[in-house]
Amino acid sequence: MRKLAGIVTSLSLGLAMAAGAPAFAQSAPAAAPTINLAPGTTVYDSAGKAIGPIASVADPNVVITVDGKSVALPKTSFMETDKGPAITLTLEQLTAWLDQQAAAATAALNAALVPGADIRSAKGTAIVGKVKVVEADAVVLTTAEGDMRLPKSAFFQSQQGLATSFTAEQFAAAIAEAKAAAQPAATAEAAADPAPAEATAKEAN
């Protein structure tokens, strides 16, 4: 399941946290062409405090990494300073907005995660399973290949509805990997416990 955990970490955070920017960040003047928004460039807040590096640029947004989380902000929220590119928010304002977004997303997700709900792939093009059981920190899905248990962090609300952080191909690969990892354990358990018929025969002797 190491590959599964890696996919969850790399995808679910970016998808969950990059949905929209604070309204007051969008009122800034249009970004000047001289602003350096190249990936890897450190971004500062409006007070000159380092926030984190630019992860990628996808018009009209710039994705920056803040405390390990991917955050998408519009290009119009950036300005050029003596230190380099900066946003029109303080780090405290940005952090407060991220906390609000996380709380709202968690509440919406918990309300939608109910038994029987369809779960789509990350791109929303395929239904990969249905919710079977909702646990405190995980969700058990019913899929064509059997039940699959995933952490709640692997799910998010998309425009099409509930979705997982996996593409359909990644989801299928994760199920195959989980089944392969479980097979040796099942074989060992079967070998350790004699079949009921064999046990009865020994008792009769």
C-alpha positions as CSV (number, residue, x, y, z in Angstrom):
1,M,0.0,0.0,0.0
2,R,3.0,2.4,-0.1
3,K,2.1,3.5,-3.6
4,L,-1.5,4.1,-2.5
5,A,-0.3,6.3,0.4
6,G,2.0,8.3,-2.0
7,I,-0.8,9.0,-4.4
8,V,-3.1,10.1,-1.7
9,T,-0.5,12.5,-0.3
10,S,0.4,14.0,-3.7
11,L,-3.0,14.3,-5.1
12,S,-5.6,14.8,-2.4
13,L,-4.0,17.8,-0.8
14,G,-3.6,19.7,-4.1
15,L,-7.2,19.0,-5.2
16,A,-8.8,19.8,-1.8
17,M,-6.9,23.0,-1.1
18,A,-6.7,24.6,-4.5
19,A,-10.4,25.3,-5.0
20,G,-10.8,29.1,-5.2
21,A,-9.0,32.1,-3.8
22,P,-10.0,34.7,-1.2
23,A,-12.1,37.4,-2.6
24,F,-10.0,40.2,-1.4
25,A,-6.9,38.8,-3.2
26,Q,-8.7,39.2,-6.6
27,S,-9.1,42.9,-6.3
28,A,-5.4,43.7,-6.8
29,P,-4.2,45.4,-10.0
30,A,-3.3,43.1,-12.9
31,A,0.0,41.3,-12.6
32,A,2.9,43.1,-14.4
33,P,4.8,41.2,-17.0
34,T,8.0,41.7,-15.1
35,I,6.8,39.6,-12.1
36,N,8.9,36.4,-11.8
37,L,6.4,33.6,-11.4
38,A,8.7,30.8,-12.5
39,P,8.3,27.4,-10.7
40,G,10.7,27.2,-7.7
41,T,10.6,30.9,-7.0
42,T,10.0,31.9,-3.4
43,V,6.8,33.9,-2.8
44,Y,6.5,36.4,0.0
45,D,3.5,37.9,1.8
46,S,2.6,41.6,1.7
47,A,4.8,42.1,4.8
48,G,7.9,40.6,3.2
49,K,7.7,37.2,5.0
50,A,8.5,34.1,3.0
51,I,5.5,31.9,2.3
52,G,6.8,29.1,0.0
53,P,7.9,28.3,-3.5
54,I,5.8,28.4,-6.7
55,A,4.9,24.8,-7.6
56,S,3.4,25.5,-11.0
57,V,1.7,28.1,-13.2
58,A,-1.6,27.3,-15.0
59,D,-3.4,30.4,-16.3
60,P,-5.0,32.2,-14.7
61,N,-3.7,30.8,-11.5
62,V,-0.3,30.3,-9.8
63,V,0.0,27.3,-7.4
64,I,2.3,27.9,-4.4
65,T,3.3,25.4,-1.7
66,V,2.3,26.7,1.8
67,D,3.2,24.4,4.7
68,G,3.2,21.4,2.4
69,K,-0.2,22.3,0.9
70,S,-0.8,23.3,-2.7
71,V,-2.7,26.6,-2.9
72,A,-4.0,28.2,-6.2
73,L,-4.2,32.0,-6.3
74,P,-5.0,34.2,-9.3
75,K,-2.1,35.9,-11.0
76,T,-3.8,39.2,-10.2
77,S,-3.0,38.7,-6.5
78,F,0.8,38.9,-7.1
79,M,3.0,41.9,-7.1
80,E,6.8,42.4,-7.6
81,T,8.9,43.5,-4.6
82,D,12.6,44.0,-3.9
83,K,12.7,40.4,-2.5
84,G,10.7,38.9,-5.4
85,P,7.1,38.0,-6.1
86,A,4.6,38.6,-3.3
87,I,0.9,38.3,-2.7
88,T,-1.4,41.0,-1.5
89,L,-2.1,39.1,1.7
90,T,-0.2,38.6,4.9
91,L,0.8,35.1,5.8
92,E,-1.7,35.3,8.7
93,Q,-4.5,36.2,6.4
94,L,-3.6,33.5,4.0
95,T,-3.4,30.9,6.8
96,A,-6.8,32.0,8.2
97,W,-8.4,31.6,4.8
98,L,-6.8,28.1,4.3
99,D,-8.2,27.1,7.7
100,Q,-11.7,28.3,6.7
101,Q,-11.5,26.5,3.4
102,A,-10.4,23.3,5.1
103,A,-13.2,23.4,7.6
104,A,-15.8,24.1,5.0
105,A,-14.5,21.3,2.7
106,T,-14.5,18.8,5.6
107,A,-18.0,19.7,6.6
108,A,-19.3,19.3,3.0
109,L,-17.4,16.1,2.5
110,N,-18.8,14.5,5.8
111,A,-22.3,15.5,4.8
112,A,-21.9,13.9,1.3
113,L,-20.2,10.6,2.4
114,V,-23.1,8.4,3.1
115,P,-23.7,4.7,2.2
116,G,-24.7,4.2,-1.4
117,A,-23.2,7.4,-2.7
118,D,-21.3,7.1,-6.0
119,I,-17.6,7.9,-6.0
120,R,-16.0,9.2,-9.2
121,S,-12.5,9.3,-10.4
122,A,-10.4,12.4,-9.9
123,K,-11.4,13.7,-13.4
124,G,-15.0,12.8,-12.8
125,T,-15.2,10.6,-16.0
126,A,-15.8,7.3,-14.3
127,I,-17.7,5.9,-11.2
128,V,-15.1,3.8,-9.4
129,G,-17.3,2.6,-6.6
130,K,-20.0,3.2,-4.0
131,V,-19.7,4.1,-0.3
132,K,-20.3,1.0,1.8
133,V,-19.2,2.1,5.3
134,V,-18.1,5.4,6.7
135,E,-15.6,5.2,9.6
136,A,-14.1,7.9,11.7
137,D,-11.0,8.4,9.5
138,A,-11.7,6.1,6.5
139,V,-14.3,5.0,4.0
140,V,-15.0,1.5,2.7
141,L,-16.0,1.4,-0.9
142,T,-17.7,-1.3,-2.8
143,T,-16.0,-1.8,-6.2
144,A,-16.2,-4.2,-9.1
145,E,-13.0,-5.9,-7.7
146,G,-14.1,-6.0,-4.1
147,D,-14.2,-3.8,-1.1
148,M,-11.6,-1.1,-0.8
149,R,-10.7,1.0,2.4
150,L,-9.3,4.5,1.8
151,P,-8.6,7.4,4.2
152,K,-11.1,10.2,4.1
153,S,-8.3,12.5,2.9
154,A,-8.5,10.6,-0.5
155,F,-12.0,12.1,-1.2
156,F,-13.2,15.5,-2.2
157,Q,-16.3,17.2,-3.6
158,S,-16.0,17.9,-7.3
159,Q,-18.4,19.6,-9.7
160,Q,-19.7,16.1,-10.6
161,G,-20.1,15.0,-7.0
162,L,-18.1,12.9,-4.7
163,A,-14.7,11.9,-6.1
164,T,-11.5,10.2,-5.1
165,S,-8.0,11.7,-5.6
166,F,-7.2,8.8,-8.0
167,T,-7.8,8.7,-11.7
168,A,-9.6,5.6,-12.9
169,E,-6.3,4.0,-13.9
170,Q,-4.6,4.8,-10.6
171,F,-7.6,3.4,-8.7
172,A,-7.5,0.2,-10.6
173,A,-3.8,-0.1,-10.0
174,A,-4.2,0.6,-6.3
175,I,-6.8,-2.2,-5.9
176,A,-4.6,-4.6,-7.8
177,E,-1.7,-3.8,-5.5
178,A,-3.8,-4.1,-2.4
179,K,-5.1,-7.5,-3.5
180,A,-1.6,-8.7,-4.3
181,A,-0.3,-7.6,-0.9
182,A,-3.2,-9.4,0.9
183,Q,-2.7,-12.7,-0.9
184,P,0.4,-13.9,0.9
185,A,-1.2,-13.1,4.3
186,A,-4.3,-15.0,3.4
187,T,-2.3,-18.0,2.2
188,A,-0.2,-18.0,5.4
189,E,-3.4,-17.9,7.5
190,A,-5.0,-20.8,5.7
191,A,-1.8,-22.8,6.1
192,A,-1.7,-22.1,9.9
193,D,-5.3,-23.2,10.5
194,P,-6.3,-26.7,9.4
195,A,-9.5,-27.1,7.5
196,P,-12.6,-28.1,9.7
197,A,-12.8,-31.5,8.0
198,E,-9.1,-32.3,8.8
199,A,-9.5,-31.2,12.3
200,T,-12.5,-33.4,12.8
201,A,-10.7,-36.4,11.4
202,K,-7.8,-35.9,13.8
203,E,-10.2,-35.7,16.7
204,A,-11.9,-38.9,15.7
205,N,-8.5,-40.7,15.7
